Amino acid sequence: MEIKRAAEIIRSGGVVAFPTETVYGLGANALEAKAVAKIFELKERPSFDPLIVHVAEPAQVFEYIVDSQCMLPLQRTYVQWLTEKFWPGPLTIVLPKNTLIPDIVTAGLSTVALRMPDNPVALELIRQSSCPLAAPSANKFGRLSPTTAEHVRKQLPELECVLDGGAAKIGIESTVISLQEDGFTILRQGVITREDLEKILPASGHAAVDAGLAAPGLLKAHYSPAKPLYFAGQKEIDKSRAGIISLRGANIGGYKLAEILSPTGDLREAAANLFGALHKMEDAEIDCIVAEPAPETGIGLAIMDRLRKAAYRWRPR
């Protein structure tokens, strides 16, 4: 019944929060500009930052992109390979859009970011809404991404409908790629890595057009907690007034609070726990947060991307 009610809100031009396997999304009808505008208003999101459009079936991609004759010769084939391997799942593909997608969704760009989430609640919501959903993370712009319904309610208490699907199993946003004729370019790191993608198609030797604008989460400052975040050793701090986010649990002595992302050092587990740990730190009675760097290989690249943006030129809220 909750999904049915949420779908009715979507069909009437409203906005709802819903779970995905990555983070919770704030969704509206991607084909209605006025509905999408409400997302920007609720999030206090700048209009230059594009949104991801979520679909319930791989074939729906071809309803919202330009005719195949206008695409690069190999793009359509690449899309089929990628969706067969990685959808539903945490991979977003940036493609040339057609006129069904309003410019507000894409920040005026000629491309649209599309993905099919791997979450039964999200997929059923899309189906019952009878439209694709434009859906950024369900938080205030630039703040910590939500991985539980409680995180959503903390930042967006005015939201009428929050579908609760439990904790997100992946916990960080999707990998975003663009396609060129010679292969893919990663625009945003996620748990699907360069090595995973190269098993399907080659990495492109060319930079993506408008790579700095074509996908969300590309600003230098993003994913920020309401307390300053530093990397270990970056600044002298009073440990008794600080919390530490540690990969395995080493070097946590003296800190008032410690969050261990993965006792075994599993980077997928660490990624899944990252935003939850940051939310706990944000709510705790501490002055600042210290983060241990993750190894910059595989999924560690995505973890470090989020931490660097959370720490970048931190300013008080």
VOBA-1610 file (N, C-alpha, C; in pm, whole numbers, padded with zeros to 5 digits, always signed):
BEGIN
Met+00083-00121+00000Met+00000+00000+00000Met+00086+00126+00000Glu+00201+00122+00069Glu+00287+00239+00072Glu+00341+00271-00067Ile+00379+00169-00143Ile+00428+00192-00279Ile+00316+00248-00365Lys+00195+00195-00349Lys+00081+00245-00426Lys+00057+00393-00397Arg+00063+00431-00270Arg+00043+00571-00231Arg+00156+00658-00288Ala+00279+00610-00281Ala+00392+00686-00334Ala+00378+00706-00484Ala+00333+00602-00554Ala+00315+00613-00699Ala+00206+00714-00733Glu+00102+00720-00651Glu-00004+00819-00673Glu+00051+00961-00658Ile+00140+00980-00560Ile+00202+01111-00540Ile+00287+01148-00663Ile+00363+01052-00713Ile+00444+01075-00833Ile+00356+01112-00951Arg+00250+01036-00973Arg+00163+01060-01089Arg+00092+01196-01079Ser+00074+01245-00956Ser+00008+01375-00937Ser+00107+01492-00940Gly+00233+01463-00971Gly+00333+01568-00981Gly+00412+01593-00855Gly+00403+01502-00758Gly+00474+01519-00632Gly+00609+01451-00629Val+00670+01453-00510Val+00805+01401-00488Val+00802+01304-00371Val+00870+01192-00383Val+00880+01095-00275Val+01026+01050-00260Ala+01060+01002-00142Ala+01191+00940-00120Ala+01173+00789-00123Phe+01270+00721-00183Phe+01259+00575-00196Phe+01398+00512-00189Pro+01404+00385-00150Pro+01534+00318-00137Pro+01585+00267-00271Thr+01716+00269-00286Thr+01782+00194-00393Thr+01895+00115-00328Glu+01967+00039-00406Glu+02079-00037-00351Glu+02198+00053-00321Thr+02202+00173-00379Thr+02315+00263-00356Thr+02286+00354-00238Val+02201+00454-00257Val+02154+00542-00149Val+02006+00568-00173Tyr+01940+00636-00079Tyr+01799+00671-00099Tyr+01788+00785-00200Gly+01686+00776-00287Gly+01665+00876-00389Gly+01544+00963-00360Leu+01544+01083-00416Leu+01432+01175-00407Leu+01373+01185-00546Gly+01258+01118-00568Gly+01209+01095-00702Gly+01087+01175-00742Ala+01083+01211-00871Ala+00968+01274-00933Ala+00961+01227-01078Asn+00848+01251-01142Asn+00829+01214-01282Asn+00933+01286-01368Ala+01021+01208-01430Ala+01130+01266-01508Ala+01083+01331-01636Leu+00957+01308-01675Leu+00905+01365-01799Leu+00829+01495-01777Glu+00815+01536-01649Glu+00739+01657-01616Glu+00831+01760-01551Ala+00858+01869-01621Ala+00952+01969-01572Ala+00910+02029-01438Lys+00780+02055-01421Lys+00733+02115-01294Lys+00755+02021-01177Ala+00736+01892-01199Ala+00759+01794-01093Ala+00907+01789-01057Val+00994+01788-01158Val+01138+01784-01134Val+01185+01910-01062Ala+01123+02024-01092Ala+01161+02148-01026Ala+01143+02140-00875Lys+01046+02059-00829Lys+01024+02043-00685Lys+01142+01974-00618Ile+01210+01883-00691Ile+01329+01819-00637Ile+01436+01924-00608Phe+01460+02011-00705Phe+01561+02116-00687Phe+01526+02206-00569Glu+01398+02236-00554Glu+01354+02322-00444Glu+01375+02254-00309Leu+01333+02128-00298Leu+01347+02056-00171Leu+01494+02037-00133Lys+01577+02005-00230Lys+01718+01979-00202Lys+01801+02106-00190Glu+01744+02219-00234Glu+01821+02344-00246Glu+01940+02319-00338Arg+01912+02254-00449Arg+02013+02209-00544Arg+02027+02310-00658Pro+02149+02346-00697Pro+02166+02439-00809Pro+02121+02377-00941Ser+02068+02460-01028Ser+02010+02410-01153Ser+02114+02360-01251Phe+02243+02388-01227Phe+02346+02342-01320Phe+02387+02197-01294Asp+02333+02136-01190Asp+02373+01999-01153Asp+02269+01900-01205Pro+02301+01817-01304Pro+02201+01728-01365Pro+02159+01614-01273Leu+02047+01551-01307Leu+01991+01440-01230Leu+02005+01309-01307Ile+01997+01198-01234Ile+01993+01066-01296Ile+01848+01023-01314Val+01818+00966-01428Val+01684+00915-01458Val+01685+00763-01437His+01589+00715-01356His+01581+00574-01320His+01468+00506-01397Val+01499+00391-01455Val+01402+00313-01532Val+01385+00176-01470Ala+01278+00105-01511Ala+01248-00026-01453Ala+01286-00142-01544Glu+01320-00114-01669Glu+01357-00217-01764Glu+01470-00163-01853Pro+01568-00246-01889Pro+01675-00198-01975Pro+01626-00140-02108Ala+01524-00200-02166Ala+01475-00154-02296Ala+01422-00012-02291Gln+01384+00036-02171Gln+01329+00172-02160Gln+01434+00279-02191Val+01561+00244-02181Val+01666+00340-02215Val+01643+00398-02353Phe+01606+00312-02447Phe+01596+00355-02586Phe+01473+00441-02613Glu+01385+00455-02512Glu+01271+00546-02526Glu+01313+00690-02501Tyr+01427+00711-02432Tyr+01462+00845-02386Tyr+01594+00897-02445Ile+01653+00822-02536Ile+01775+00868-02601Ile+01748+00888-02749Val+01839+00958-02817Val+01819+00989-02958Val+01814+00862-03041Asp+01754+00871-03156Asp+01747+00758-03248Asp+01887+00702-03274Ser+01896+00571-03287Ser+02027+00506-03300Ser+02108+00558-03418Gln+02040+00612-03518Gln+02112+00665-03633Gln+02193+00789-03596Cys+02155+00856-03487Cys+02225+00977-03444Cys+02334+00947-03343Met+02342+00822-03295Met+02442+00785-03197Met+02572+00747-03266Leu+02680+00747-03190Leu+02804+00694-03242Leu+02781+00548-03282Pro+02847+00501-03386Pro+02817+00368-03441Pro+02815+00254-03340Leu+02905+00259-03240Leu+02912+00148-03146Leu+02836+00173-03016Gln+02782+00294-02997Gln+02720+00325-02869Gln+02604+00231-02835Arg+02516+00206-02930Arg+02401+00121-02902Arg+02445-00020-02862Thr+02546-00072-02929Thr+02598-00204-02894Thr+02658-00203-02754Tyr+02734-00097-02722Tyr+02792-00086-02589Tyr+02684-00083-02482Val+02577-00007-02507Val+02468+00002-02410Val+02408-00136-02385Gln+02387-00213-02489Gln+02330-00347-02474Gln+02423-00437-02393Trp+02552-00432-02422Trp+02647-00513-02345Trp+02646-00475-02198Leu+02651-00344-02172Leu+02659-00297-02034Leu+02534-00328-01954Thr+02417-00307-02014Thr+02293-00332-01940Thr+02271-00481-01917Glu+02313-00564-02011Glu+02303-00710-01991Glu+02389-00756-01874Lys+02505-00694-01857Lys+02599-00735-01752Lys+02568-00670-01617Phe+02537-00539-01617Phe+02536-00464-01492Phe+02399-00415-01446Trp+02294-00431-01525Trp+02161-00387-01483Trp+02072-00505-01451Pro+01987-00493-01349Pro+01981-00379-01256Pro+02108-00372-01172Gly+02149-00251-01139Gly+02269-00236-01059Gly+02324-00096-01058Pro+02436-00075-00988Pro+02488+00059-00961Pro+02576+00115-01073Leu+02524+00112-01196Leu+02594+00170-01310Leu+02501+00268-01380Thr+02546+00392-01396Thr+02473+00496-01468Thr+02545+00525-01599Ile+02469+00531-01707Ile+02526+00553-01840Ile+02474+00686-01894Val+02565+00772-01936Val+02531+00902-01993Val+02523+00890-02144Leu+02406+00928-02200Leu+02380+00910-02343Leu+02310+01032-02401Pro+02313+01051-02533Pro+02241+01164-02595Pro+02091+01150-02572Lys+02026+01255-02523Lys+01885+01246-02489Lys+01797+01290-02605Asn+01669+01245-02599Asn+01571+01298-02694Asn+01484+01402-02623Thr+01384+01452-02692Thr+01306+01564-02640Thr+01206+01525-02533Leu+01189+01396-02505Leu+01100+01356-02396Leu+01155+01396-02260Ile+01285+01406-02248Ile+01348+01442-02121Ile+01363+01594-02115Pro+01296+01661-02019Pro+01306+01807-02010Pro+01448+01852-01979Asp+01481+01972-02024Asp+01615+02025-02003Asp+01649+02043-01856Ile+01549+02064-01770Ile+01577+02082-01627Ile+01642+01957-01568Val+01609+01840-01621Val+01666+01714-01572Val+01815+01708-01601Thr+01855+01759-01715Thr+01992+01744-01763Thr+02074+01872-01753Ala+02022+01971-01682Ala+02090+02100-01668Ala+02119+02162-01804Gly+02029+02140-01898Gly+02043+02199-02030Gly+02138+02126-02123Leu+02198+02018-02076Leu+02289+01941-02160Leu+02213+01855-02261Ser+02282+01811-02363Ser+02220+01727-02466Ser+02226+01580-02429Thr+02277+01548-02311Thr+02289+01410-02266Thr+02206+01387-02140Val+02170+01262-02115Val+02095+01224-01996Val+02163+01104-01931Ala+02167+01103-01798Ala+02224+00993-01721Ala+02111+00896-01684Leu+02128+00767-01717Leu+02023+00667-01698Leu+02076+00547-01622Arg+01990+00492-01534Arg+02024+00365-01470Arg+01899+00291-01428Met+01915+00159-01404Met+01809+00074-01353Met+01852+00025-01215Pro+01787+00070-01108Pro+01831+00034-00972Pro+01803-00113-00940Asp+01886-00169-00853Asp+01871-00308-00811Asp+01804-00312-00674Asn+01679-00271-00671Asn+01603-00270-00547Asn+01456-00294-00581Pro+01392-00394-00520Pro+01254-00427-00559Pro+01154-00316-00531Val+01175-00239-00423Val+01084-00128-00393Val+01097-00019-00500Ala+01221+00014-00535Ala+01243+00116-00638Ala+01183+00075-00771Leu+01205-00050-00811Leu+01155-00096-00940Leu+01002-00098-00944Glu+00941-00141-00834Glu+00795-00144-00830Glu+00737-00003-00829Leu+00805+00089-00762Leu+00760+00228-00762Leu+00763+00286-00903Ile+00870+00261-00976Ile+00880+00310-01113Ile+00767+00251-01198Arg+00745+00122-01184Arg+00640+00057-01264Arg+00502+00113-01231Gln+00471+00124-01102Gln+00339+00173-01063Gln+00321+00322-01095Ser+00430+00396-01102Ser+00422+00538-01136Ser+00401+00559-01285Ser+00430+00456-01365Ser+00413+00461-01511Ser+00498+00570-01576Cys+00616+00594-01519Cys+00707+00693-01576Cys+00846+00669-01519Pro+00950+00713-01590Pro+01084+00709-01530Pro+01093+00813-01418Leu+01182+00789-01323Leu+01196+00879-01209Leu+01329+00953-01215Ala+01323+01084-01218Ala+01442+01165-01194Ala+01468+01163-01045Ala+01588+01123-01004Ala+01608+01101-00861Ala+01754+01119-00821Pro+01788+01233-00764Pro+01917+01248-00696Pro+01906+01188-00556Ser+02013+01193-00479Ser+02007+01144-00342Ser+01910+01229-00260Ala+01844+01166-00163Ala+01737+01232-00087Ala+01794+01305+00034Asn+01865+01414+00005Asn+01928+01495+00110Asn+01937+01639+00064Lys+01977+01727+00152Lys+02006+01863+00113Lys+02132+01864+00026Phe+02137+01954-00069Phe+02247+01957-00163Phe+02382+01971-00092Gly+02476+01884-00130Gly+02610+01890-00076Gly+02629+01821+00057Arg+02519+01778+00119Arg+02528+01713+00250Arg+02546+01563+00236Leu+02555+01494+00349Leu+02577+01350+00348Leu+02464+01276+00276Ser+02501+01181+00194Ser+02401+01099+00127Ser+02331+01008+00227Pro+02201+00981+00207Pro+02126+00898+00302Pro+02127+00750+00263Thr+02156+00664+00357Thr+02152+00520+00331Thr+02042+00450+00411Thr+01965+00528+00489Thr+01848+00475+00559Thr+01736+00579+00549Ala+01614+00534+00577Ala+01501+00626+00579Ala+01518+00732+00687Glu+01583+00694+00798Glu+01606+00791+00906Glu+01697+00904+00861His+01797+00872+00781His+01885+00976+00728His+01806+01075+00642Val+01710+01024+00566Val+01627+01112+00482Val+01545+01205+00569Arg+01480+01149+00669Arg+01392+01230+00754Arg+01471+01334+00832Lys+01596+01304+00864Lys+01681+01400+00937Lys+01703+01526+00854Gln+01726+01510+00726Gln+01757+01625+00641Gln+01635+01684+00572Leu+01533+01601+00548Leu+01414+01648+00476Leu+01288+01616+00557Pro+01273+01674+00677Pro+01160+01641+00763Pro+01026+01681+00704Glu+01027+01774+00608Glu+00902+01821+00549Glu+00848+01726+00442Leu+00924+01624+00405Leu+00883+01534+00297Leu+00765+01449+00339Glu+00662+01446+00256Glu+00538+01376+00289Glu+00553+01225+00290Cys+00628+01170+00196Cys+00634+01024+00179Cys+00779+00977+00169Val+00819+00889+00263Val+00950+00826+00260Val+00928+00675+00266Leu+00954+00607+00158Leu+00943+00461+00157Leu+01063+00402+00229Asp+01040+00318+00326Asp+01147+00260+00407Asp+01180+00121+00355Gly+01299+00107+00299Gly+01345-00023+00250Gly+01464-00076+00326Gly+01484-00025+00448Gly+01600-00068+00524Gly+01726+00000+00477Ala+01840-00046+00526Ala+01968+00014+00490Ala+02007-00024+00348Ala+02061+00073+00274Ala+02108+00047+00139Ala+02224-00054+00143Lys+02221-00153+00055Lys+02320-00261+00064Lys+02456-00222+00007Ile+02460-00125-00085Ile+02588-00082-00141Ile+02638+00043-00071Gly+02553+00142-00051Gly+02585+00251+00039Gly+02658+00370-00019Ile+02705+00365-00143Ile+02756+00484-00211Ile+02696+00489-00350Glu+02697+00608-00408Glu+02629+00631-00534Glu+02690+00549-00648Ser+02612+00536-00754Ser+02651+00453-00867Ser+02775+00505-00939Thr+02844+00415-01005Thr+02947+00452-01102Thr+02877+00518-01221Val+02932+00629-01267Val+02876+00699-01384Val+02978+00696-01496Ile+02934+00656-01616Ile+03024+00652-01731Ile+02961+00722-01850Ser+03044+00771-01940Ser+02999+00814-02072Ser+03061+00721-02174Leu+03006+00720-02294Leu+03053+00631-02399Leu+03102+00710-02519Gln+03219+00673-02565Gln+03271+00722-02691Gln+03280+00604-02788Glu+03317+00630-02912Glu+03321+00522-03009Glu+03428+00419-02976Asp+03532+00461-02901Asp+03639+00366-02868Asp+03625+00307-02728Gly+03515+00337-02656Gly+03496+00276-02525Gly+03434+00370-02424Phe+03459+00347-02294Phe+03394+00421-02186Phe+03491+00516-02117Thr+03434+00618-02054Thr+03508+00707-01964Thr+03432+00713-01833Ile+03501+00693-01720Ile+03437+00704-01589Ile+03429+00850-01549Leu+03306+00895-01520Leu+03283+01032-01474Leu+03277+01038-01321Arg+03222+00934-01259Arg+03214+00927-01112Arg+03245+00784-01070Gln+03334+00771-00973Gln+03372+00639-00924Gln+03260+00577-00840Gly+03247+00445-00848Gly+03151+00370-00767Gly+03201+00229-00747Val+03114+00139-00702Val+03160+00003-00673Val+03182-00080-00799Ile+03124-00039-00912Ile+03161-00101-01039Ile+03286-00027-01087Thr+03396-00098-01093Thr+03527-00037-01114Thr+03568-00038-01261Arg+03675+00032-01289Arg+03732+00032-01424Arg+03763-00111-01468Glu+03817-00191-01375Glu+03851-00329-01408Glu+03726-00410-01443Asp+03616-00388-01372Asp+03490-00456-01402Asp+03442-00419-01543Leu+03448-00291-01574Leu+03399-00243-01703Leu+03485-00291-01818Glu+03615-00300-01796Glu+03706-00340-01903Glu+03689-00487-01942Lys+03616-00562-01861Lys+03584-00699-01900Lys+03476-00702-02009Ile+03408-00589-02025Ile+03297-00580-02121Ile+03336-00499-02244Leu+03404-00386-02224Leu+03447-00301-02334Leu+03568-00221-02293Pro+03643-00166-02387Pro+03767-00096-02352Pro+03741+00042-02293Ala+03839+00088-02218Ala+03836+00227-02171Ala+03872+00317-02289Ser+03804+00432-02295Ser+03828+00525-02405Ser+03961+00598-02385Gly+04023+00631-02496Gly+04143+00710-02490Gly+04116+00859-02499His+03987+00896-02502His+03949+01036-02517His+03871+01083-02394Ala+03885+01210-02361Ala+03807+01269-02252Ala+03663+01286-02296Ala+03570+01271-02203Ala+03429+01292-02235Ala+03400+01439-02256Val+03310+01468-02346Val+03267+01606-02369Val+03189+01654-02246Asp+03223+01773-02195Asp+03156+01828-02078Asp+03161+01732-01959Ala+03274+01664-01942Ala+03284+01565-01835Ala+03258+01625-01698Gly+03292+01752-01680Gly+03273+01815-01550Gly+03129+01851-01521Leu+03038+01835-01617Leu+02900+01875-01599Leu+02800+01764-01625Ala+02843+01656-01687Ala+02750+01558-01743Ala+02687+01467-01640Ala+02732+01471-01515Ala+02680+01380-01413Ala+02681+01448-01277Pro+02594+01402-01184Pro+02595+01458-01049Pro+02716+01413-00970Gly+02743+01483-00859Gly+02850+01442-00769Gly+02989+01475-00819Leu+03001+01567-00914Leu+03132+01597-00971Leu+03194+01726-00918Leu+03122+01799-00832Leu+03181+01918-00773Leu+03291+01879-00673Lys+03385+01969-00651Lys+03496+01939-00561Lys+03449+01923-00416Ala+03346+01999-00377Ala+03291+01990-00242Ala+03155+01922-00250His+03138+01811-00179His+03011+01736-00184His+03011+01636-00069Tyr+02898+01573-00045Tyr+02887+01466+00056Tyr+02937+01510+00194Ser+02912+01635+00230Ser+02977+01691+00348Ser+02895+01673+00476Pro+02959+01627+00585Pro+02892+01625+00716Pro+02885+01764+00774Ala+02809+01779+00881Ala+02793+01910+00947Ala+02906+01939+01044Lys+03012+01861+01040Lys+03133+01885+01119Lys+03253+01876+01026Pro+03362+01949+01058Pro+03479+01943+00971Pro+03539+01802+00967Leu+03586+01765+00849Leu+03646+01633+00828Leu+03788+01653+00778Tyr+03883+01583+00841Tyr+04023+01588+00801Tyr+04074+01446+00781Phe+04177+01432+00699Phe+04243+01303+00687Phe+04344+01287+00800Ala+04368+01164+00839Ala+04462+01136+00947Ala+04597+01198+00916Gly+04651+01273+01013Gly+04779+01338+00998Gly+04774+01473+00929Gln+04658+01513+00883Gln+04646+01639+00811Gln+04655+01759+00903Lys+04605+01743+01027Lys+04598+01856+01119Lys+04608+01807+01262Glu+04672+01885+01346Glu+04678+01853+01488Glu+04540+01874+01550Ile+04488+01772+01618Ile+04356+01783+01678Ile+04358+01725+01819Asp+04255+01755+01896Asp+04235+01697+02028Asp+04154+01569+02010Lys+04220+01454+02018Lys+04151+01327+01993Lys+04033+01305+02088Ser+04043+01360+02208Ser+03935+01339+02305Ser+03807+01412+02265Arg+03818+01501+02165Arg+03701+01573+02115Arg+03673+01540+01968Ala+03730+01429+01921Ala+03718+01394+01779Ala+03672+01250+01763Gly+03618+01222+01646Gly+03584+01086+01608Gly+03669+01042+01491Ile+03694+00913+01482Ile+03774+00861+01372Ile+03697+00757+01294Ile+03706+00766+01163Ile+03653+00664+01074Ile+03771+00584+01024Ser+03775+00457+01063Ser+03889+00371+01037Ser+03848+00255+00948Leu+03936+00218+00857Leu+03905+00106+00769Leu+03899-00025+00847Arg+04007-00059+00918Arg+04015-00187+00988Arg+04005-00175+01140Gly+04026-00055+01195Gly+04024-00041+01340Gly+04160-00017+01401Ala+04261+00007+01317Ala+04394+00037+01369Ala+04402+00185+01406Asn+04488+00215+01502Asn+04521+00355+01539Asn+04397+00435+01580Ile+04309+00372+01659Ile+04189+00444+01702Ile+04196+00486+01849Gly+04307+00456+01914Gly+04320+00489+02056Gly+04318+00639+02080Gly+04248+00679+02187Gly+04243+00818+02227Gly+04128+00898+02170Tyr+04063+00845+02068Tyr+03950+00917+02008Tyr+03823+00897+02091Lys+03741+01000+02096Lys+03616+00991+02171Lys+03521+00890+02108Leu+03525+00879+01977Leu+03433+00792+01904Leu+03509+00730+01788Ala+03484+00601+01761Ala+03548+00535+01648Ala+03444+00453+01572Glu+03448+00463+01441Glu+03365+00382+01353Glu+03457+00301+01262Ile+03445+00169+01269Ile+03528+00079+01189Ile+03446+00033+01069Leu+03495+00062+00950Leu+03417+00034+00829Leu+03417-00114+00792Ser+03529-00182+00814Ser+03535-00325+00784Ser+03652-00387+00860Pro+03625-00466+00965Pro+03734-00527+01042Pro+03828-00612+00956Thr+03777-00666+00844Thr+03860-00749+00756Thr+03925-00669+00644Gly+03893-00540+00636Gly+03949-00458+00529Gly+03881-00476+00395Asp+03760-00532+00397Asp+03685-00552+00272Asp+03633-00417+00223Leu+03677-00374+00106Leu+03642-00240+00058Leu+03495-00228+00021Arg+03434-00336-00025Arg+03290-00330-00054Arg+03211-00309+00075Glu+03248-00380+00181Glu+03183-00360+00311Glu+03210-00219+00363Ala+03332-00172+00344Ala+03367-00037+00391Ala+03285+00068+00318Ala+03267+00052+00188Ala+03186+00148+00112Ala+03042+00147+00161Ala+02988+00029+00188Ala+02850+00018+00234Ala+02829+00087+00368Asn+02933+00092+00451Asn+02921+00148+00586Asn+02965+00294+00595Leu+03020+00350+00487Leu+03083+00481+00494Leu+02985+00592+00534Phe+02876+00608+00461Phe+02785+00719+00491Phe+02715+00699+00625Gly+02685+00575+00661Gly+02626+00550+00792Gly+02719+00595+00903Ala+02849+00567+00886Ala+02947+00610+00986Ala+02956+00763+00992Leu+02952+00827+00876Leu+02958+00973+00874Leu+02834+01036+00938His+02718+00975+00917His+02597+01026+00982His+02609+01016+01135Lys+02663+00904+01185Lys+02681+00889+01329Lys+02776+00995+01383Met+02883+01020+01309Met+02978+01123+01351Met+02914+01261+01350Glu+02834+01288+01248Glu+02768+01417+01237Glu+02677+01443+01357Asp+02613+01339+01407Asp+02516+01353+01517Asp+02581+01347+01655Ala+02707+01307+01662Ala+02774+01288+01791Ala+02825+01420+01847Glu+02850+01422+01976Glu+02905+01540+02043Glu+03057+01540+02032Ile+03105+01571+01912Ile+03247+01581+01884Ile+03271+01710+01806Asp+03397+01751+01800Asp+03430+01876+01731Asp+03464+01854+01584Cys+03521+01738+01552Cys+03562+01713+01415Cys+03573+01563+01390Ile+03591+01529+01264Ile+03600+01390+01220Ile+03735+01369+01153Val+03798+01258+01184Val+03923+01219+01119Val+03896+01093+01038Ala+03944+01090+00915Ala+03924+00974+00829Ala+04058+00914+00789Glu+04071+00783+00804Glu+04188+00715+00752Glu+04172+00695+00602Pro+04275+00722+00523Pro+04265+00699+00379Pro+04248+00550+00347Ala+04173+00524+00241Ala+04159+00388+00189Ala+04259+00368+00076Pro+04298+00244+00049Pro+04386+00221-00066Pro+04318+00261-00196Glu+04390+00331-00282Glu+04327+00386-00402Glu+04337+00289-00519Thr+04273+00176-00498Thr+04257+00076-00603Thr+04115+00025-00598Gly+04059-00014-00711Gly+03925-00071-00714Gly+03823+00018-00647Ile+03746-00039-00554Ile+03641+00035-00485Ile+03699+00143-00394Gly+03825+00127-00355Gly+03890+00230-00274Gly+03891+00366-00342Leu+03892+00369-00474Leu+03887+00496-00547Leu+03756+00569-00519Ala+03645+00494-00513Ala+03515+00555-00485Ala+03508+00605-00341Ile+03562+00529-00247Ile+03563+00571-00107Ile+03642+00700-00091Met+03760+00706-00152Met+03842+00826-00142Met+03780+00945-00214Asp+03710+00921-00322Asp+03639+01029-00391Asp+03539+01094-00296Arg+03460+01011-00224Arg+03361+01067-00131Arg+03427+01140-00016Leu+03533+01083+00039Leu+03600+01145+00154Leu+03667+01276+00116Arg+03732+01281+00001Arg+03797+01406-00042Arg+03695+01517-00061Lys+03581+01483-00120Lys+03480+01586-00142Lys+03414+01629-00011Ala+03402+01535+00083Ala+03348+01570+00214Ala+03442+01662+00290Ala+03571+01649+00265Ala+03671+01727+00338Ala+03707+01857+00269Tyr+03670+01873+00143Tyr+03720+01985+00063Tyr+03670+02120+00115Arg+03765+02204+00157Arg+03735+02341+00202Arg+03608+02346+00288Trp+03607+02262+00392Trp+03488+02251+00477Trp+03448+02386+00532Arg+03319+02415+00527Arg+03262+02538+00584Arg+03147+02500+00679Pro+03131+02571+00788Pro+03019+02541+00878Pro+02886+02568+00812Arg+02786+02488+00850Arg+02650+02505+00794Arg+02579+02620+00863
//
